[in-house]
């Protein structure tokens, strides 16, 4: 995700300094308008906008202090990692009012194409300073509110839907097959109808082919559902359906698909090689 965002920024004419915990990844990324930084502070220093896209809150907090220390007085920190409302607020504590909560909807391909959907919340006066960044990486921008954490809450709600569609698609394909029907007919049946979903076709075709090429990994889904469960508990929101979705992805991970695409949740419903 981060590599695609960096390339989209460079393609739009921005000078990008990139850092990654794995030096070989950022060295492979370096090129026209993209400088490989050896340290977090080196990437941040002198930047008008700083964007973080790390796996979880643990990874983010290991670098948050260094980011905050290198931020210029007019710099804006765009926190795009999926860390939940609580994680976004933790990051904001380091930033001294200079952070926008900006998680994104999309995977590797939209990131490479600059077609992410960007959710935004936080101090509204910061937004005009970073609009060129939003224009470079996203096709749309949705403002979730003026408080850090609201955009991350929206991201969890959206990812809950993504997880549910994927799990539901796997269930329907497996159910059709177990009842002696060609599972591909399920996708044909919903095509163009009121219950159709383009995402169901994308993931459904991958499931039919047994293609687990990673776009959104099972381990990432599990991390996000855990954030949903945490946030839901704080809001006294019922978690039964979230728990059921998590169980299916946990089963796929137990079969060795943790690093594979979320489409591999199909293996949790039986009827195919795991």
C-alpha positions as CSV (number, residue, x, y, z in Angstrom):
1,X,0.0,0.0,0.0
2,X,2.7,2.5,1.0
3,X,4.7,1.9,-2.1
4,X,1.7,2.5,-4.3
5,X,1.0,5.7,-2.5
6,X,4.6,6.9,-2.8
7,X,4.5,6.3,-6.6
8,X,1.2,8.1,-7.0
9,X,2.6,11.1,-5.2
10,X,5.7,11.1,-7.3
11,X,3.7,10.7,-10.5
12,X,1.7,13.8,-9.5
13,X,5.0,15.8,-9.3
14,X,5.7,15.7,-5.5
15,X,9.1,15.0,-4.2
16,X,8.9,12.0,-1.9
17,X,11.2,10.8,0.9
18,X,10.2,7.2,1.8
19,X,11.1,5.0,4.8
20,X,10.3,1.4,5.5
21,X,11.3,-0.9,8.4
22,X,12.7,-3.2,5.7
23,X,15.4,-1.2,4.0
24,X,15.4,-3.4,0.8
25,X,11.8,-2.4,0.2
26,X,12.4,1.3,0.2
27,X,15.6,0.9,-1.8
28,X,13.5,-1.0,-4.5
29,X,11.1,1.9,-4.5
30,X,13.7,4.7,-4.9
31,X,13.8,6.4,-8.3
32,X,12.4,9.4,-10.0
33,X,11.2,11.9,-7.4
34,X,11.4,9.2,-4.6
35,X,14.4,9.3,-2.2
36,X,15.1,6.3,0.1
37,X,15.5,7.7,3.6
38,X,17.7,5.7,6.1
39,X,15.7,6.9,9.1
40,X,12.2,8.0,10.0
41,X,13.4,11.4,11.0
42,X,15.3,11.7,7.7
43,X,12.1,11.1,5.7
44,X,10.1,13.5,7.8
45,X,12.5,16.5,8.1
46,X,11.6,19.3,5.7
47,X,8.4,17.7,4.5
48,X,5.2,19.7,4.1
49,X,3.1,16.5,4.6
50,X,4.0,13.3,6.3
51,X,1.9,10.1,5.5
52,X,2.2,7.0,7.6
53,X,0.9,3.6,6.4
54,X,2.0,1.0,8.9
55,X,0.5,-2.4,9.8
56,X,-0.8,-1.7,13.3
57,X,-0.7,0.5,16.3
58,X,2.4,-1.2,17.7
59,X,4.4,-0.4,14.6
60,X,3.0,3.2,14.5
61,X,3.9,3.9,18.1
62,X,7.5,2.7,17.7
63,X,8.1,5.7,15.3
64,X,5.5,8.2,16.5
65,X,7.9,10.1,18.8
66,X,10.6,10.3,16.0
67,X,8.0,11.6,13.5
68,X,6.7,14.2,15.9
69,X,10.2,15.4,16.7
70,X,11.0,15.9,13.0
71,X,7.8,17.6,12.0
72,X,8.1,21.2,11.0
73,X,5.8,23.9,12.5
74,X,3.6,23.9,9.4
75,X,3.9,20.2,8.6
76,X,0.8,18.0,8.6
77,X,0.8,14.4,9.6
78,X,-1.6,12.2,7.6
79,X,-2.2,9.1,9.6
80,X,-3.4,6.5,7.1
81,X,-2.7,3.3,9.0
82,X,-5.8,1.2,10.0
83,X,-5.4,1.5,13.8
84,X,-9.0,2.2,14.9
85,X,-10.3,5.3,16.6
86,X,-8.2,4.7,19.8
87,X,-5.0,4.2,17.8
88,X,-5.6,7.4,15.8
89,X,-6.1,9.3,19.0
90,X,-2.9,7.8,20.5
91,X,-1.0,9.0,17.4
92,X,-2.5,12.5,17.7
93,X,-1.2,12.9,21.2
94,X,2.3,13.0,19.7
95,X,1.5,15.5,17.0
96,X,0.5,18.7,18.9
97,X,-2.6,19.4,16.8
98,X,-0.9,18.7,13.5
99,X,-2.4,15.3,12.7
100,X,-5.3,14.4,10.4
101,X,-6.9,11.0,10.7
102,X,-6.8,9.8,7.0
103,X,-7.3,6.0,6.6
104,X,-8.0,4.9,3.0
105,X,-10.3,2.4,1.3
106,X,-8.5,0.4,-1.4
107,X,-5.8,-2.1,-1.9
108,X,-2.5,-2.3,-3.9
109,X,-4.0,-1.6,-7.3
110,X,-6.0,1.5,-6.4
111,X,-3.0,2.8,-4.4
112,X,-0.8,2.4,-7.5
113,X,-3.4,4.2,-9.6
114,X,-4.1,7.0,-7.2
115,X,-7.7,5.8,-6.9
116,X,-8.0,5.3,-3.2
117,X,-11.0,6.7,-1.2
118,X,-9.6,8.8,1.6
119,X,-11.5,9.2,4.8
120,X,-10.6,12.4,6.7
121,X,-11.2,13.7,10.2
122,X,-9.4,16.1,12.5
123,X,-8.7,19.9,12.6
124,X,-10.5,21.3,9.5
125,X,-7.9,24.1,9.1
126,X,-5.3,21.5,8.2
127,X,-7.1,20.1,5.2
128,X,-6.4,22.9,2.7
129,X,-2.6,22.4,3.3
130,X,-2.7,18.8,2.1
131,X,-5.3,18.8,-0.6
132,X,-2.6,18.2,-3.3
133,X,-1.7,15.0,-1.5
134,X,-5.3,13.9,-1.4
135,X,-5.7,14.7,-5.1
136,X,-2.6,12.6,-5.9
137,X,-3.5,9.5,-4.0
138,X,-7.3,9.4,-4.1
139,X,-10.3,9.5,-6.4
140,X,-12.6,10.6,-3.6
141,X,-12.4,12.2,-0.2
142,X,-15.0,11.8,2.6
143,X,-15.0,14.0,5.6
144,X,-16.1,12.0,8.7
145,X,-15.9,14.8,11.2
146,X,-13.7,17.3,13.0
147,X,-12.4,14.9,15.6
148,X,-9.4,12.6,15.2
149,X,-10.8,9.0,15.3
150,X,-14.0,9.6,13.4
151,X,-12.4,8.7,10.0
152,X,-10.9,5.6,11.6
153,X,-14.3,4.6,12.9
154,X,-15.7,5.0,9.4
155,X,-12.9,2.8,8.1
156,X,-13.7,0.0,10.5
157,X,-17.4,0.2,9.5
158,X,-16.4,-0.1,5.8
159,X,-13.9,-2.9,6.4
160,X,-16.6,-4.8,8.4
161,X,-18.7,-4.7,5.2
162,X,-15.7,-5.9,3.1
163,X,-15.1,-8.8,5.4
164,X,-18.8,-9.7,5.5
165,X,-19.1,-9.6,1.6
166,X,-16.0,-11.8,1.3
167,X,-17.1,-14.3,3.9
168,X,-20.7,-14.4,2.5
169,X,-19.4,-15.0,-1.0
170,X,-17.3,-17.8,0.2
171,X,-20.2,-19.3,2.1
172,X,-22.6,-19.1,-0.9
173,X,-20.1,-20.7,-3.3
174,X,-19.4,-23.5,-0.8
175,X,-23.0,-24.0,-0.1
176,X,-23.9,-24.3,-3.8
177,X,-21.1,-26.8,-4.4
178,X,-22.0,-28.9,-1.4
179,X,-25.6,-29.1,-2.7
180,X,-24.4,-30.3,-6.1
181,X,-24.7,-27.0,-8.0
182,X,-21.9,-25.5,-10.1
183,X,-20.7,-22.7,-7.7
184,X,-20.0,-20.4,-10.6
185,X,-23.7,-20.1,-11.1
186,X,-24.0,-18.2,-7.9
187,X,-22.1,-15.3,-9.4
188,X,-24.1,-15.6,-12.6
189,X,-27.3,-15.5,-10.5
190,X,-26.5,-12.2,-8.7
191,X,-25.0,-10.5,-11.8
192,X,-26.8,-7.3,-12.6
193,X,-29.5,-7.8,-9.9
194,X,-30.3,-5.6,-6.9
195,X,-28.2,-7.9,-4.7
196,X,-25.1,-7.8,-7.0
197,X,-21.7,-6.7,-5.8
198,X,-18.7,-6.1,-7.9
199,X,-16.5,-7.1,-5.0
200,X,-18.3,-10.4,-4.7
201,X,-17.3,-11.1,-8.3
202,X,-13.7,-10.1,-7.8
203,X,-13.3,-12.3,-4.7
204,X,-15.6,-15.0,-6.0
205,X,-13.6,-15.5,-9.2
206,X,-10.4,-15.8,-7.1
207,X,-12.1,-18.4,-4.9
208,X,-13.3,-20.4,-7.9
209,X,-9.7,-20.4,-9.2
210,X,-8.1,-21.0,-5.9
211,X,-6.0,-17.9,-6.5
212,X,-4.8,-16.4,-3.2
213,X,-2.5,-13.7,-4.7
214,X,-2.4,-11.2,-1.9
215,X,-4.3,-7.9,-2.1
216,X,-5.6,-7.8,1.4
217,X,-4.1,-10.5,3.6
218,X,-6.0,-12.7,6.0
219,X,-3.8,-11.5,8.9
220,X,-4.7,-7.9,8.1
221,X,-8.4,-8.8,8.1
222,X,-7.9,-10.4,11.6
223,X,-6.1,-7.3,12.9
224,X,-8.9,-5.1,11.6
225,X,-11.7,-7.2,13.0
226,X,-10.0,-7.2,16.4
227,X,-10.0,-3.4,16.2
228,X,-13.8,-3.6,15.3
229,X,-14.4,-5.8,18.3
230,X,-12.5,-3.4,20.6
231,X,-14.3,-0.4,19.3
232,X,-17.7,-2.2,19.5
233,X,-17.1,-3.2,23.1
234,X,-16.4,0.4,24.0
235,X,-19.6,1.5,22.4
236,X,-21.7,-1.4,23.9
237,X,-22.4,-2.6,20.3
238,X,-23.4,-6.2,19.7
239,X,-20.5,-8.3,18.4
240,X,-22.0,-11.6,17.4
241,X,-21.7,-11.2,13.6
242,X,-18.2,-9.7,13.9
243,X,-17.2,-12.7,16.0
244,X,-18.6,-15.1,13.4
245,X,-16.7,-13.4,10.6
246,X,-13.5,-13.4,12.7
247,X,-13.8,-17.2,13.3
248,X,-13.9,-18.0,9.6
249,X,-10.8,-15.9,8.9
250,X,-9.0,-17.3,11.9
251,X,-9.8,-20.8,10.5
252,X,-8.3,-19.8,7.2
253,X,-5.2,-18.5,9.0
254,X,-4.9,-21.8,10.9
255,X,-4.8,-23.6,7.5
256,X,-1.7,-21.6,6.6
257,X,-3.3,-18.7,4.7
258,X,-2.5,-15.9,7.1
259,X,-0.3,-14.1,4.4
260,X,-2.6,-15.0,1.6
261,X,-5.5,-12.9,0.2
262,X,-8.7,-12.7,2.2
263,X,-10.3,-14.7,-0.6
264,X,-8.7,-17.7,1.0
265,X,-11.4,-17.6,3.6
266,X,-13.1,-19.9,1.2
267,X,-11.0,-22.7,2.6
268,X,-12.8,-22.3,6.0
269,X,-16.0,-23.7,4.4
270,X,-14.6,-27.0,3.2
271,X,-15.0,-28.7,-0.2
272,X,-11.6,-27.7,-1.6
273,X,-7.9,-28.2,-1.0
274,X,-6.6,-26.2,2.0
